[in-house]
C-alpha cells in the first residue's frame, strides 16, 4: 500500500452532503444520478451503487463525499465529486455520519 503525507490528505475537501434526489442514469444500468446539497451548494454525483440501494432509501440520507474532485463526464452525465463507501464480499455500505450534523460540515 502506498502511503500519503499529511499534506496530500489536506488537499482533500471531505464534506457531509445530503442526498436531495436519486434518479436513473439514462445511459447506464448500474449507475445512478444523485443530486446533493453540500452547504448552500447543489451538486450532482454519478455513483455505481444501484445494486445496493433503492432510490427511496437514498433521498434524505447524509453521506460523506470528496467535494473537490475534478468533475468528469460519466456516460454523458457530469459527476462533481465522489461518495465514500466501504465494500467487502457481502456488499457495500455508504460512509455516513454517526450523529446528525449539518450538510456541508467538513470531515477532518
N, C-alpha and C positions, 0 to 999 in steps of 0.2 A: 504494500500500500504506500502510495506517495504521500508524504507529509506536506502540510502547508504552514506558512508562517502566520502569525497574528495579523500582520499587515495584509496578507491575502484574505483572511477571514473578514477583516474590517471593510474590505471593498464590497461585501455583500450587504444589500439592504433587505433584511429579512423582516417581514411585517405580517400582522394578522389582517386577514381580509374576510369580508362577509360575502357569501355567495347570494346574489340577488336573483339570478336566473340560471337555469340549466337547460340546454337545448340540444337537439340532434345536430351533428355536424353534417352538412349537406353532401359532403364528398368522401365520407369515411365511416365504416361500420363500427369501429372500436373507439372512435374519438367522440368527445362531446365538447360543446362550447359552454364555458362558464363566464357569466357576467359577474364582476366583482366590484365591491365598494372597498376602497383602501383609503381610509380617512375621508377626505372630500372628493377624492379622485375615483373615476369609473374606469375599469379595465376589462379586457377580455383575455381569457386563457383557454387554450386548446389542451385538453387532457385525455389521456388514454385510460380512463377509469370506468368506462361504460359497463364493463363486465361485473364491476364490483358494487356500484351504487345506482339507485334509481334517481330520476330527476327530482322526485318529491323528497327523497332523503337529503339531497344536497342543498336545496333552497333554504336559506336562513342559517346554514351551518357556517361557523367561523373556522377558517383554515390558516395554515402558515404558508407563505409564499416567498419566493425570491422576487422582490419588487423591481430590481434594477437590471434584470436580464435583458440583453439586447432583443428587441422584438423581431419575430420571424413569421414567415407565412408557412402554415402547415396545411397542405392540401387546399390552398386557396383562402384560408382564414387566418387572420392576424392573431398571433399569440404574444401577449405583452408581459410575460412573466412565467414562473414555473411554480406549481404547487409542490409541497413536500409530502411524501408518503413513504411508508415502510411496507416492505413485502417479504414474504417467505413462501415456502411451498404450499401453505394453506390459504394464501390470499394476500390482500392489500388493505391497508388502513391509512386514512389521511392523518397527518400530524395536526392536531387541534389543541387549543389552549385548555388547560385543566379547569380553569375558572373563567367566568365571563369577564371579558376585557374589551375595550373599545376597538373597533376596526381601525386599522392604521397604526396600532400600537407596534413599536419596534421590538424585535426579538434580539436580545443581546447575549 
